[in-house]
């Protein structure tokens, strides 16, 4: 094989390797940043589900009102983070 042909093959290989490189996925970065928040939310939900067995109806209603307010604030904060990350 001639030197030109070998260099041509190496150039094509380098170009193909460069085309296969993928940029980081923005969605994966946002999900990674929100992972601690999601874990906290999941723990709170699991705690509420576990305590439903031992609480009375009045206690459950109070807990539901408090959790609904917390969920609304959490969702608003998550929306703010997503908007800030995509802006």
PDB file with SEQRES, HELIX, SHEET and CRYST1 records, atoms N, CA, C and O in Angstrom:
SEQRES   1 A   87  UNK UNK UNK UNK UNK UNK UNK UNK UNK UNK UNK UNK UNK          
SEQRES   2 A   87  UNK UNK UNK UNK UNK UNK UNK UNK UNK UNK UNK UNK UNK          
SEQRES   3 A   87  UNK UNK UNK UNK UNK UNK UNK UNK UNK UNK UNK UNK UNK          
SEQRES   4 A   87  UNK UNK UNK UNK UNK UNK UNK UNK UNK UNK UNK UNK UNK          
SEQRES   5 A   87  UNK UNK UNK UNK UNK UNK UNK UNK UNK UNK UNK UNK UNK          
SEQRES   6 A   87  UNK UNK UNK UNK UNK UNK UNK UNK UNK UNK UNK UNK UNK          
SEQRES   7 A   87  UNK UNK UNK UNK UNK UNK UNK UNK UNK                          
HELIX    1 AA1 UNK A    3  UNK A   19  1                                  17    
HELIX    2 AA2 UNK A   26  UNK A   51  1                                  26    
HELIX    3 AA3 UNK A   57  UNK A   86  1                                  30    
CRYST1    1.000    1.000    1.000  90.00  90.00  90.00 P 1           1          
ATOM      1  N   UNK A   1       0.834  -1.181   0.000  1.00  0.00           N  
ATOM      2  CA  UNK A   1       0.000   0.000   0.000  1.00  0.00           C  
ATOM      3  C   UNK A   1       0.884   1.252   0.000  1.00  0.00           C  
ATOM      4  O   UNK A   1       1.953   1.283   0.610  1.00  0.00           O  
ATOM      5  N   UNK A   2       0.423   2.234  -0.673  1.00  0.00           N  
ATOM      6  CA  UNK A   2       1.200   3.475  -0.731  1.00  0.00           C  
ATOM      7  C   UNK A   2       0.932   4.321   0.515  1.00  0.00           C  
ATOM      8  O   UNK A   2      -0.075   4.143   1.200  1.00  0.00           O  
ATOM      9  N   UNK A   3       1.819   5.207   0.781  1.00  0.00           N  
ATOM     10  CA  UNK A   3       1.716   6.083   1.945  1.00  0.00           C  
ATOM     11  C   UNK A   3       0.469   6.964   1.848  1.00  0.00           C  
ATOM     12  O   UNK A   3      -0.176   7.224   2.863  1.00  0.00           O  
ATOM     13  N   UNK A   4       0.123   7.425   0.650  1.00  0.00           N  
ATOM     14  CA  UNK A   4      -1.076   8.251   0.465  1.00  0.00           C  
ATOM     15  C   UNK A   4      -2.345   7.476   0.802  1.00  0.00           C  
ATOM     16  O   UNK A   4      -3.271   8.015   1.409  1.00  0.00           O  
ATOM     17  N   UNK A   5      -2.376   6.224   0.408  1.00  0.00           N  
ATOM     18  CA  UNK A   5      -3.555   5.408   0.675  1.00  0.00           C  
ATOM     19  C   UNK A   5      -3.688   5.165   2.177  1.00  0.00           C  
ATOM     20  O   UNK A   5      -4.797   5.228   2.708  1.00  0.00           O  
ATOM     21  N   UNK A   6      -2.592   4.890   2.870  1.00  0.00           N  
ATOM     22  CA  UNK A   6      -2.623   4.669   4.315  1.00  0.00           C  
ATOM     23  C   UNK A   6      -3.068   5.939   5.041  1.00  0.00           C  
ATOM     24  O   UNK A   6      -3.874   5.886   5.970  1.00  0.00           O  
ATOM     25  N   UNK A   7      -2.533   7.077   4.603  1.00  0.00           N  
ATOM     26  CA  UNK A   7      -2.949   8.349   5.211  1.00  0.00           C  
ATOM     27  C   UNK A   7      -4.426   8.637   4.950  1.00  0.00           C  
ATOM     28  O   UNK A   7      -5.122   9.155   5.823  1.00  0.00           O  
ATOM     29  N   UNK A   8      -4.898   8.305   3.766  1.00  0.00           N  
ATOM     30  CA  UNK A   8      -6.307   8.487   3.444  1.00  0.00           C  
ATOM     31  C   UNK A   8      -7.202   7.634   4.330  1.00  0.00           C  
ATOM     32  O   UNK A   8      -8.232   8.101   4.816  1.00  0.00           O  
ATOM     33  N   UNK A   9      -6.807   6.383   4.540  1.00  0.00           N  
ATOM     34  CA  UNK A   9      -7.583   5.480   5.395  1.00  0.00           C  
ATOM     35  C   UNK A   9      -7.581   5.997   6.830  1.00  0.00           C  
ATOM     36  O   UNK A   9      -8.616   5.961   7.496  1.00  0.00           O  
ATOM     37  N   UNK A  10      -6.443   6.474   7.314  1.00  0.00           N  
ATOM     38  CA  UNK A  10      -6.364   7.008   8.672  1.00  0.00           C  
ATOM     39  C   UNK A  10      -7.232   8.262   8.841  1.00  0.00           C  
ATOM     40  O   UNK A  10      -7.868   8.454   9.878  1.00  0.00           O  
ATOM     41  N   UNK A  11      -7.246   9.102   7.816  1.00  0.00           N  
ATOM     42  CA  UNK A  11      -8.089  10.313   7.869  1.00  0.00           C  
ATOM     43  C   UNK A  11      -9.570   9.953   7.920  1.00  0.00           C  
ATOM     44  O   UNK A  11     -10.329  10.538   8.692  1.00  0.00           O  
ATOM     45  N   UNK A  12      -9.974   9.001   7.106  1.00  0.00           N  
ATOM     46  CA  UNK A  12     -11.375   8.566   7.101  1.00  0.00           C  
ATOM     47  C   UNK A  12     -11.737   7.963   8.455  1.00  0.00           C  
ATOM     48  O   UNK A  12     -12.815   8.225   8.987  1.00  0.00           O  
ATOM     49  N   UNK A  13     -10.834   7.153   9.011  1.00  0.00           N  
ATOM     50  CA  UNK A  13     -11.089   6.551  10.322  1.00  0.00           C  
ATOM     51  C   UNK A  13     -11.229   7.622  11.394  1.00  0.00           C  
ATOM     52  O   UNK A  13     -12.094   7.524  12.263  1.00  0.00           O  
ATOM     53  N   UNK A  14     -10.379   8.643  11.334  1.00  0.00           N  
ATOM     54  CA  UNK A  14     -10.453   9.732  12.311  1.00  0.00           C  
ATOM     55  C   UNK A  14     -11.762  10.509  12.162  1.00  0.00           C  
ATOM     56  O   UNK A  14     -12.371  10.883  13.164  1.00  0.00           O  
ATOM     57  N   UNK A  15     -12.193  10.750  10.950  1.00  0.00           N  
ATOM     58  CA  UNK A  15     -13.454  11.456  10.723  1.00  0.00           C  
ATOM     59  C   UNK A  15     -14.640  10.652  11.241  1.00  0.00           C  
ATOM     60  O   UNK A  15     -15.549  11.202  11.863  1.00  0.00           O  
ATOM     61  N   UNK A  16     -14.627   9.363  10.985  1.00  0.00           N  
ATOM     62  CA  UNK A  16     -15.722   8.522  11.462  1.00  0.00           C  
ATOM     63  C   UNK A  16     -15.749   8.454  12.978  1.00  0.00           C  
ATOM     64  O   UNK A  16     -16.825   8.448  13.577  1.00  0.00           O  
ATOM     65  N   UNK A  17     -14.607   8.405  13.594  1.00  0.00           N  
ATOM     66  CA  UNK A  17     -14.544   8.388  15.060  1.00  0.00           C  
ATOM     67  C   UNK A  17     -15.083   9.703  15.625  1.00  0.00           C  
ATOM     68  O   UNK A  17     -15.757   9.706  16.655  1.00  0.00           O  
ATOM     69  N   UNK A  18     -14.790  10.809  14.961  1.00  0.00           N  
ATOM     70  CA  UNK A  18     -15.295  12.111  15.406  1.00  0.00           C  
ATOM     71  C   UNK A  18     -16.802  12.220  15.259  1.00  0.00           C  
ATOM     72  O   UNK A  18     -17.458  12.869  16.074  1.00  0.00           O  
ATOM     73  N   UNK A  19     -17.356  11.597  14.236  1.00  0.00           N  
ATOM     74  CA  UNK A  19     -18.807  11.651  14.017  1.00  0.00           C  
ATOM     75  C   UNK A  19     -19.559  10.838  15.060  1.00  0.00           C  
ATOM     76  O   UNK A  19     -20.723  11.120  15.341  1.00  0.00           O  
ATOM     77  N   UNK A  20     -18.917   9.844  15.630  1.00  0.00           N  
ATOM     78  CA  UNK A  20     -19.586   8.994  16.615  1.00  0.00           C  
ATOM     79  C   UNK A  20     -19.620   9.619  18.000  1.00  0.00           C  
ATOM     80  O   UNK A  20     -20.325   9.126  18.880  1.00  0.00           O  
ATOM     81  N   UNK A  21     -18.873  10.691  18.208  1.00  0.00           N  
ATOM     82  CA  UNK A  21     -18.873  11.352  19.510  1.00  0.00           C  
ATOM     83  C   UNK A  21     -20.218  12.045  19.714  1.00  0.00           C  
ATOM     84  O   UNK A  21     -20.693  12.778  18.846  1.00  0.00           O  
ATOM     85  N   UNK A  22     -20.820  11.801  20.874  1.00  0.00           N  
ATOM     86  CA  UNK A  22     -22.125  12.399  21.161  1.00  0.00           C  
ATOM     87  C   UNK A  22     -21.971  13.449  22.254  1.00  0.00           C  
ATOM     88  O   UNK A  22     -21.255  13.247  23.234  1.00  0.00           O  
ATOM     89  N   UNK A  23     -22.650  14.560  22.069  1.00  0.00           N  
ATOM     90  CA  UNK A  23     -22.645  15.609  23.091  1.00  0.00           C  
ATOM     91  C   UNK A  23     -23.476  15.139  24.283  1.00  0.00           C  
ATOM     92  O   UNK A  23     -24.380  14.322  24.114  1.00  0.00           O  
ATOM     93  N   UNK A  24     -23.187  15.641  25.484  1.00  0.00           N  
ATOM     94  CA  UNK A  24     -23.972  15.236  26.651  1.00  0.00           C  
ATOM     95  C   UNK A  24     -25.442  15.615  26.462  1.00  0.00           C  
ATOM     96  O   UNK A  24     -25.764  16.682  25.940  1.00  0.00           O  
ATOM     97  N   UNK A  25     -26.299  14.736  26.888  1.00  0.00           N  
ATOM     98  CA  UNK A  25     -27.736  14.951  26.762  1.00  0.00           C  
ATOM     99  C   UNK A  25     -28.202  15.932  27.835  1.00  0.00           C  
ATOM    100  O   UNK A  25     -27.995  15.700  29.026  1.00  0.00           O  
ATOM    101  N   UNK A  26     -28.829  17.021  27.415  1.00  0.00           N  
ATOM    102  CA  UNK A  26     -29.277  18.052  28.358  1.00  0.00           C  
ATOM    103  C   UNK A  26     -30.311  17.506  29.330  1.00  0.00           C  
ATOM    104  O   UNK A  26     -30.327  17.892  30.498  1.00  0.00           O  
ATOM    105  N   UNK A  27     -31.178  16.610  28.860  1.00  0.00           N  
ATOM    106  CA  UNK A  27     -32.193  16.040  29.744  1.00  0.00           C  
ATOM    107  C   UNK A  27     -31.560  15.214  30.846  1.00  0.00           C  
ATOM    108  O   UNK A  27     -31.995  15.260  31.997  1.00  0.00           O  
ATOM    109  N   UNK A  28     -30.534  14.459  30.491  1.00  0.00           N  
ATOM    110  CA  UNK A  28     -29.852  13.651  31.492  1.00  0.00           C  
ATOM    111  C   UNK A  28     -29.171  14.535  32.531  1.00  0.00           C  
ATOM    112  O   UNK A  28     -29.124  14.184  33.710  1.00  0.00           O  
ATOM    113  N   UNK A  29     -28.647  15.670  32.102  1.00  0.00           N  
ATOM    114  CA  UNK A  29     -28.005  16.592  33.042  1.00  0.00           C  
ATOM    115  C   UNK A  29     -29.033  17.181  34.008  1.00  0.00           C  
ATOM    116  O   UNK A  29     -28.758  17.306  35.202  1.00  0.00           O  
ATOM    117  N   UNK A  30     -30.201  17.540  33.510  1.00  0.00           N  
ATOM    118  CA  UNK A  30     -31.249  18.097  34.369  1.00  0.00           C  
ATOM    119  C   UNK A  30     -31.724  17.030  35.352  1.00  0.00           C  
ATOM    120  O   UNK A  30     -31.890  17.306  36.540  1.00  0.00           O  
ATOM    121  N   UNK A  31     -31.943  15.811  34.857  1.00  0.00           N  
ATOM    122  CA  UNK A  31     -32.380  14.732  35.736  1.00  0.00           C  
ATOM    123  C   UNK A  31     -31.345  14.456  36.813  1.00  0.00           C  
ATOM    124  O   UNK A  31     -31.700  14.197  37.963  1.00  0.00           O  
ATOM    125  N   UNK A  32     -30.091  14.508  36.458  1.00  0.00           N  
ATOM    126  CA  UNK A  32     -29.024  14.289  37.424  1.00  0.00           C  
ATOM    127  C   UNK A  32     -29.020  15.380  38.491  1.00  0.00           C  
ATOM    128  O   UNK A  32     -28.822  15.102  39.673  1.00  0.00           O  
ATOM    129  N   UNK A  33     -29.238  16.616  38.068  1.00  0.00           N  
ATOM    130  CA  UNK A  33     -29.256  17.728  39.017  1.00  0.00           C  
ATOM    131  C   UNK A  33     -30.464  17.659  39.947  1.00  0.00           C  
ATOM    132  O   UNK A  33     -30.387  18.086  41.099  1.00  0.00           O  
ATOM    133  N   UNK A  34     -31.563  17.130  39.458  1.00  0.00           N  
ATOM    134  CA  UNK A  34     -32.782  17.039  40.266  1.00  0.00           C  
ATOM    135  C   UNK A  34     -32.876  15.743  41.057  1.00  0.00           C  
ATOM    136  O   UNK A  34     -33.846  15.548  41.789  1.00  0.00           O  
ATOM    137  N   UNK A  35     -31.904  14.856  40.934  1.00  0.00           N  
ATOM    138  CA  UNK A  35     -31.953  13.547  41.606  1.00  0.00           C  
ATOM    139  C   UNK A  35     -32.122  13.672  43.121  1.00  0.00           C  
ATOM    140  O   UNK A  35     -32.938  12.940  43.681  1.00  0.00           O  
ATOM    141  N   UNK A  36     -31.398  14.557  43.821  1.00  0.00           N  
ATOM    142  CA  UNK A  36     -31.607  14.663  45.271  1.00  0.00           C  
ATOM    143  C   UNK A  36     -33.028  15.111  45.630  1.00  0.00           C  
ATOM    144  O   UNK A  36     -33.623  14.616  46.588  1.00  0.00           O  
ATOM    145  N   UNK A  37     -33.553  16.044  44.854  1.00  0.00           N  
ATOM    146  CA  UNK A  37     -34.924  16.503  45.096  1.00  0.00           C  
ATOM    147  C   UNK A  37     -35.917  15.361  44.881  1.00  0.00           C  
ATOM    148  O   UNK A  37     -36.839  15.176  45.676  1.00  0.00           O  
ATOM    149  N   UNK A  38     -35.729  14.608  43.817  1.00  0.00           N  
ATOM    150  CA  UNK A  38     -36.611  13.483  43.515  1.00  0.00           C  
ATOM    151  C   UNK A  38     -36.526  12.418  44.598  1.00  0.00           C  
ATOM    152  O   UNK A  38     -37.544  11.848  44.990  1.00  0.00           O  
ATOM    153  N   UNK A  39     -35.327  12.147  45.080  1.00  0.00           N  
ATOM    154  CA  UNK A  39     -35.157  11.148  46.142  1.00  0.00           C  
ATOM    155  C   UNK A  39     -35.874  11.592  47.415  1.00  0.00           C  
ATOM    156  O   UNK A  39     -36.518  10.776  48.075  1.00  0.00           O  
ATOM    157  N   UNK A  40     -35.771  12.867  47.764  1.00  0.00           N  
ATOM    158  CA  UNK A  40     -36.471  13.387  48.941  1.00  0.00           C  
ATOM    159  C   UNK A  40     -37.976  13.285  48.800  1.00  0.00           C  
ATOM    160  O   UNK A  40     -38.679  12.925  49.744  1.00  0.00           O  
ATOM    161  N   UNK A  41     -38.461  13.605  47.616  1.00  0.00           N  
ATOM    162  CA  UNK A  41     -39.900  13.498  47.362  1.00  0.00           C  
ATOM    163  C   UNK A  41     -40.368  12.057  47.475  1.00  0.00           C  
ATOM    164  O   UNK A  41     -41.418  11.786  48.057  1.00  0.00           O  
ATOM    165  N   UNK A  42     -39.589  11.125  46.918  1.00  0.00           N  
ATOM    166  CA  UNK A  42     -39.947   9.710  46.980  1.00  0.00           C  
ATOM    167  C   UNK A  42     -39.939   9.191  48.416  1.00  0.00           C  
ATOM    168  O   UNK A  42     -40.790   8.386  48.793  1.00  0.00           O  
ATOM    169  N   UNK A  43     -38.974   9.655  49.220  1.00  0.00           N  
ATOM    170  CA  UNK A  43     -38.926   9.247  50.623  1.00  0.00           C  
ATOM    171  C   UNK A  43     -40.137   9.772  51.382  1.00  0.00           C  
ATOM    172  O   UNK A  43     -40.723   9.055  52.194  1.00  0.00           O  
ATOM    173  N   UNK A  44     -40.514  11.021  51.121  1.00  0.00           N  
ATOM    174  CA  UNK A  44     -41.685  11.596  51.786  1.00  0.00           C  
ATOM    175  C   UNK A  44     -42.950  10.840  51.397  1.00  0.00           C  
ATOM    176  O   UNK A  44     -43.804  10.579  52.243  1.00  0.00           O  
ATOM    177  N   UNK A  45     -43.069  10.493  50.137  1.00  0.00           N  
ATOM    178  CA  UNK A  45     -44.239   9.738  49.677  1.00  0.00           C  
ATOM    179  C   UNK A  45     -44.288   8.365  50.333  1.00  0.00           C  
ATOM    180  O   UNK A  45     -45.355   7.912  50.747  1.00  0.00           O  
ATOM    181  N   UNK A  46     -43.135   7.696  50.431  1.00  0.00           N  
ATOM    182  CA  UNK A  46     -43.083   6.377  51.065  1.00  0.00           C  
ATOM    183  C   UNK A  46     -43.441   6.470  52.545  1.00  0.00           C  
ATOM    184  O   UNK A  46     -44.120   5.590  53.075  1.00  0.00           O  
ATOM    185  N   UNK A  47     -42.992   7.526  53.214  1.00  0.00           N  
ATOM    186  CA  UNK A  47     -43.304   7.723  54.622  1.00  0.00           C  
ATOM    187  C   UNK A  47     -44.796   7.924  54.817  1.00  0.00           C  
ATOM    188  O   UNK A  47     -45.388   7.352  55.732  1.00  0.00           O  
ATOM    189  N   UNK A  48     -45.402   8.729  53.969  1.00  0.00           N  
ATOM    190  CA  UNK A  48     -46.838   8.971  54.059  1.00  0.00           C  
ATOM    191  C   UNK A  48     -47.607   7.669  53.837  1.00  0.00           C  
ATOM    192  O   UNK A  48     -48.553   7.369  54.565  1.00  0.00           O  
ATOM    193  N   UNK A  49     -47.203   6.910  52.843  1.00  0.00           N  
ATOM    194  CA  UNK A  49     -47.890   5.648  52.561  1.00  0.00           C  
ATOM    195  C   UNK A  49     -47.766   4.675  53.724  1.00  0.00           C  
ATOM    196  O   UNK A  49     -48.725   3.975  54.050  1.00  0.00           O  
ATOM    197  N   UNK A  50     -46.596   4.623  54.351  1.00  0.00           N  
ATOM    198  CA  UNK A  50     -46.392   3.706  55.476  1.00  0.00           C  
ATOM    199  C   UNK A  50     -47.203   4.131  56.700  1.00  0.00           C  
ATOM    200  O   UNK A  50     -47.697   3.278  57.438  1.00  0.00           O  
ATOM    201  N   UNK A  51     -47.343   5.432  56.923  1.00  0.00           N  
ATOM    202  CA  UNK A  51     -48.050   5.923  58.111  1.00  0.00           C  
ATOM    203  C   UNK A  51     -49.567   5.898  57.963  1.00  0.00           C  
ATOM    204  O   UNK A  51     -50.281   6.048  58.954  1.00  0.00           O  
ATOM    205  N   UNK A  52     -50.063   5.715  56.769  1.00  0.00           N  
ATOM    206  CA  UNK A  52     -51.513   5.649  56.572  1.00  0.00           C  
ATOM    207  C   UNK A  52     -52.133   4.520  57.376  1.00  0.00           C  
ATOM    208  O   UNK A  52     -53.297   4.594  57.769  1.00  0.00           O  
ATOM    209  N   UNK A  53     -51.353   3.474  57.619  1.00  0.00           N  
ATOM    210  CA  UNK A  53     -51.867   2.322  58.357  1.00  0.00           C  
ATOM    211  C   UNK A  53     -52.151   2.661  59.817  1.00  0.00           C  
ATOM    212  O   UNK A  53     -53.085   2.111  60.400  1.00  0.00           O  
ATOM    213  N   UNK A  54     -51.369   3.552  60.420  1.00  0.00           N  
ATOM    214  CA  UNK A  54     -51.484   3.797  61.859  1.00  0.00           C  
ATOM    215  C   UNK A  54     -52.197   5.105  62.215  1.00  0.00           C  
ATOM    216  O   UNK A  54     -52.433   5.358  63.396  1.00  0.00           O  
ATOM    217  N   UNK A  55     -52.538   5.922  61.256  1.00  0.00           N  
ATOM    218  CA  UNK A  55     -53.161   7.207  61.553  1.00  0.00           C  
ATOM    219  C   UNK A  55     -54.671   7.156  61.346  1.00  0.00           C  
ATOM    220  O   UNK A  55     -55.180   6.355  60.563  1.00  0.00           O  
ATOM    221  N   UNK A  56     -55.371   8.023  62.063  1.00  0.00           N  
ATOM    222  CA  UNK A  56     -56.811   8.137  61.894  1.00  0.00           C  
ATOM    223  C   UNK A  56     -57.148   9.043  60.725  1.00  0.00           C  
ATOM    224  O   UNK A  56     -56.258   9.629  60.108  1.00  0.00           O  
ATOM    225  N   UNK A  57     -58.422   9.157  60.422  1.00  0.00           N  
ATOM    226  CA  UNK A  57     -58.875   9.940  59.267  1.00  0.00           C  
ATOM    227  C   UNK A  57     -58.525  11.419  59.409  1.00  0.00           C  
ATOM    228  O   UNK A  57     -58.120  12.052  58.434  1.00  0.00           O  
ATOM    229  N   UNK A  58     -58.675  11.972  60.600  1.00  0.00           N  
ATOM    230  CA  UNK A  58     -58.378  13.398  60.806  1.00  0.00           C  
ATOM    231  C   UNK A  58     -56.885  13.662  60.599  1.00  0.00           C  
ATOM    232  O   UNK A  58     -56.498  14.657  59.986  1.00  0.00           O  
ATOM    233  N   UNK A  59     -56.053  12.755  61.123  1.00  0.00           N  
ATOM    234  CA  UNK A  59     -54.611  12.916  60.940  1.00  0.00           C  
ATOM    235  C   UNK A  59     -54.233  12.815  59.470  1.00  0.00           C  
ATOM    236  O   UNK A  59     -53.371  13.554  58.994  1.00  0.00           O  
ATOM    237  N   UNK A  60     -54.873  11.908  58.754  1.00  0.00           N  
ATOM    238  CA  UNK A  60     -54.577  11.758  57.327  1.00  0.00           C  
ATOM    239  C   UNK A  60     -54.955  13.003  56.547  1.00  0.00           C  
ATOM    240  O   UNK A  60     -54.233  13.403  55.635  1.00  0.00           O  
ATOM    241  N   UNK A  61     -56.086  13.625  56.894  1.00  0.00           N  
ATOM    242  CA  UNK A  61     -56.499  14.843  56.202  1.00  0.00           C  
ATOM    243  C   UNK A  61     -55.507  15.970  56.451  1.00  0.00           C  
ATOM    244  O   UNK A  61     -55.166  16.708  55.526  1.00  0.00           O  
ATOM    245  N   UNK A  62     -55.037  16.114  57.690  1.00  0.00           N  
ATOM    246  CA  UNK A  62     -54.046  17.136  58.010  1.00  0.00           C  
ATOM    247  C   UNK A  62     -52.758  16.884  57.244  1.00  0.00           C  
ATOM    248  O   UNK A  62     -52.159  17.809  56.694  1.00  0.00           O  
ATOM    249  N   UNK A  63     -52.338  15.632  57.212  1.00  0.00           N  
ATOM    250  CA  UNK A  63     -51.119  15.262  56.505  1.00  0.00           C  
ATOM    251  C   UNK A  63     -51.254  15.510  55.006  1.00  0.00           C  
ATOM    252  O   UNK A  63     -50.305  15.952  54.358  1.00  0.00           O  
ATOM    253  N   UNK A  64     -52.427  15.226  54.461  1.00  0.00           N  
ATOM    254  CA  UNK A  64     -52.644  15.434  53.028  1.00  0.00           C  
ATOM    255  C   UNK A  64     -52.583  16.914  52.671  1.00  0.00           C  
ATOM    256  O   UNK A  64     -52.008  17.281  51.647  1.00  0.00           O  
ATOM    257  N   UNK A  65     -53.171  17.762  53.504  1.00  0.00           N  
ATOM    258  CA  UNK A  65     -53.139  19.203  53.259  1.00  0.00           C  
ATOM    259  C   UNK A  65     -51.695  19.707  53.293  1.00  0.00           C  
ATOM    260  O   UNK A  65     -51.286  20.486  52.432  1.00  0.00           O  
ATOM    261  N   UNK A  66     -50.924  19.259  54.292  1.00  0.00           N  
ATOM    262  CA  UNK A  66     -49.534  19.702  54.408  1.00  0.00           C  
ATOM    263  C   UNK A  66     -48.701  19.188  53.237  1.00  0.00           C  
ATOM    264  O   UNK A  66     -47.882  19.924  52.688  1.00  0.00           O  
ATOM    265  N   UNK A  67     -48.902  17.945  52.860  1.00  0.00           N  
ATOM    266  CA  UNK A  67     -48.110  17.376  51.766  1.00  0.00           C  
ATOM    267  C   UNK A  67     -48.481  18.019  50.431  1.00  0.00           C  
ATOM    268  O   UNK A  67     -47.613  18.210  49.579  1.00  0.00           O  
ATOM    269  N   UNK A  68     -49.752  18.353  50.236  1.00  0.00           N  
ATOM    270  CA  UNK A  68     -50.177  18.997  48.995  1.00  0.00           C  
ATOM    271  C   UNK A  68     -49.485  20.347  48.834  1.00  0.00           C  
ATOM    272  O   UNK A  68     -49.040  20.696  47.741  1.00  0.00           O  
ATOM    273  N   UNK A  69     -49.397  21.111  49.936  1.00  0.00           N  
ATOM    274  CA  UNK A  69     -48.703  22.405  49.878  1.00  0.00           C  
ATOM    275  C   UNK A  69     -47.215  22.198  49.588  1.00  0.00           C  
ATOM    276  O   UNK A  69     -46.630  22.930  48.790  1.00  0.00           O  
ATOM    277  N   UNK A  70     -46.609  21.211  50.229  1.00  0.00           N  
ATOM    278  CA  UNK A  70     -45.197  20.918  49.995  1.00  0.00           C  
ATOM    279  C   UNK A  70     -44.964  20.466  48.555  1.00  0.00           C  
ATOM    280  O   UNK A  70     -43.981  20.861  47.929  1.00  0.00           O  
ATOM    281  N   UNK A  71     -45.861  19.646  48.037  1.00  0.00           N  
ATOM    282  CA  UNK A  71     -45.742  19.168  46.655  1.00  0.00           C  
ATOM    283  C   UNK A  71     -45.839  20.331  45.668  1.00  0.00           C  
ATOM    284  O   UNK A  71     -45.089  20.383  44.694  1.00  0.00           O  
ATOM    285  N   UNK A  72     -46.757  21.257  45.917  1.00  0.00           N  
ATOM    286  CA  UNK A  72     -46.908  22.419  45.021  1.00  0.00           C  
ATOM    287  C   UNK A  72     -45.640  23.271  45.023  1.00  0.00           C  
ATOM    288  O   UNK A  72     -45.190  23.725  43.971  1.00  0.00           O  
ATOM    289  N   UNK A  73     -45.064  23.486  46.208  1.00  0.00           N  
ATOM    290  CA  UNK A  73     -43.824  24.272  46.283  1.00  0.00           C  
ATOM    291  C   UNK A  73     -42.679  23.537  45.598  1.00  0.00           C  
ATOM    292  O   UNK A  73     -41.866  24.149  44.905  1.00  0.00           O  
ATOM    293  N   UNK A  74     -42.619  22.226  45.794  1.00  0.00           N  
ATOM    294  CA  UNK A  74     -41.570  21.431  45.163  1.00  0.00           C  
ATOM    295  C   UNK A  74     -41.677  21.434  43.650  1.00  0.00           C  
ATOM    296  O   UNK A  74     -40.669  21.542  42.951  1.00  0.00           O  
ATOM    297  N   UNK A  75     -42.887  21.317  43.146  1.00  0.00           N  
ATOM    298  CA  UNK A  75     -43.081  21.332  41.695  1.00  0.00           C  
ATOM    299  C   UNK A  75     -42.742  22.698  41.104  1.00  0.00           C  
ATOM    300  O   UNK A  75     -42.184  22.786  40.010  1.00  0.00           O  
ATOM    301  N   UNK A  76     -43.082  23.758  41.828  1.00  0.00           N  
ATOM    302  CA  UNK A  76     -42.734  25.106  41.355  1.00  0.00           C  
ATOM    303  C   UNK A  76     -41.220  25.281  41.320  1.00  0.00           C  
ATOM    304  O   UNK A  76     -40.681  25.864  40.379  1.00  0.00           O  
ATOM    305  N   UNK A  77     -40.537  24.779  42.341  1.00  0.00           N  
ATOM    306  CA  UNK A  77     -39.077  24.882  42.385  1.00  0.00           C  
ATOM    307  C   UNK A  77     -38.446  24.059  41.263  1.00  0.00           C  
ATOM    308  O   UNK A  77     -37.508  24.517  40.611  1.00  0.00           O  
ATOM    309  N   UNK A  78     -38.952  22.852  41.037  1.00  0.00           N  
ATOM    310  CA  UNK A  78     -38.429  22.013  39.954  1.00  0.00           C  
ATOM    311  C   UNK A  78     -38.647  22.692  38.611  1.00  0.00           C  
ATOM    312  O   UNK A  78     -37.766  22.651  37.753  1.00  0.00           O  
ATOM    313  N   UNK A  79     -39.794  23.311  38.413  1.00  0.00           N  
ATOM    314  CA  UNK A  79     -40.055  24.038  37.174  1.00  0.00           C  
ATOM    315  C   UNK A  79     -39.098  25.191  36.985  1.00  0.00           C  
ATOM    316  O   UNK A  79     -38.642  25.450  35.871  1.00  0.00           O  
ATOM    317  N   UNK A  80     -38.789  25.891  38.077  1.00  0.00           N  
ATOM    318  CA  UNK A  80     -37.841  26.999  38.013  1.00  0.00           C  
ATOM    319  C   UNK A  80     -36.456  26.501  37.619  1.00  0.00           C  
ATOM    320  O   UNK A  80     -35.784  27.117  36.791  1.00  0.00           O  
ATOM    321  N   UNK A  81     -36.026  25.384  38.211  1.00  0.00           N  
ATOM    322  CA  UNK A  81     -34.705  24.819  37.911  1.00  0.00           C  
ATOM    323  C   UNK A  81     -34.627  24.401  36.436  1.00  0.00           C  
ATOM    324  O   UNK A  81     -33.631  24.664  35.761  1.00  0.00           O  
ATOM    325  N   UNK A  82     -35.676  23.754  35.950  1.00  0.00           N  
ATOM    326  CA  UNK A  82     -35.682  23.307  34.552  1.00  0.00           C  
ATOM    327  C   UNK A  82     -35.636  24.504  33.603  1.00  0.00           C  
ATOM    328  O   UNK A  82     -34.905  24.483  32.612  1.00  0.00           O  
ATOM    329  N   UNK A  83     -36.411  25.544  33.902  1.00  0.00           N  
ATOM    330  CA  UNK A  83     -36.394  26.740  33.065  1.00  0.00           C  
ATOM    331  C   UNK A  83     -35.036  27.418  33.088  1.00  0.00           C  
ATOM    332  O   UNK A  83     -34.553  27.889  32.058  1.00  0.00           O  
ATOM    333  N   UNK A  84     -34.420  27.468  34.262  1.00  0.00           N  
ATOM    334  CA  UNK A  84     -33.099  28.093  34.371  1.00  0.00           C  
ATOM    335  C   UNK A  84     -32.049  27.286  33.620  1.00  0.00           C  
ATOM    336  O   UNK A  84     -31.132  27.856  33.028  1.00  0.00           O  
ATOM    337  N   UNK A  85     -32.179  25.965  33.640  1.00  0.00           N  
ATOM    338  CA  UNK A  85     -31.193  25.114  32.971  1.00  0.00           C  
ATOM    339  C   UNK A  85     -31.351  25.158  31.450  1.00  0.00           C  
ATOM    340  O   UNK A  85     -30.375  24.987  30.719  1.00  0.00           O  
ATOM    341  N   UNK A  86     -32.552  25.383  30.983  1.00  0.00           N  
ATOM    342  CA  UNK A  86     -32.786  25.372  29.531  1.00  0.00           C  
ATOM    343  C   UNK A  86     -32.733  26.760  28.915  1.00  0.00           C  
ATOM    344  O   UNK A  86     -32.791  26.892  27.693  1.00  0.00           O  
ATOM    345  N   UNK A  87     -32.623  27.803  29.740  1.00  0.00           N  
ATOM    346  CA  UNK A  87     -32.585  29.170  29.216  1.00  0.00           C  
ATOM    347  C   UNK A  87     -31.233  29.527  28.651  1.00  0.00           C  
ATOM    348  O   UNK A  87     -31.039  30.644  28.171  1.00  0.00           O  
TER     349      UNK A  87                                                      
END                                                                             
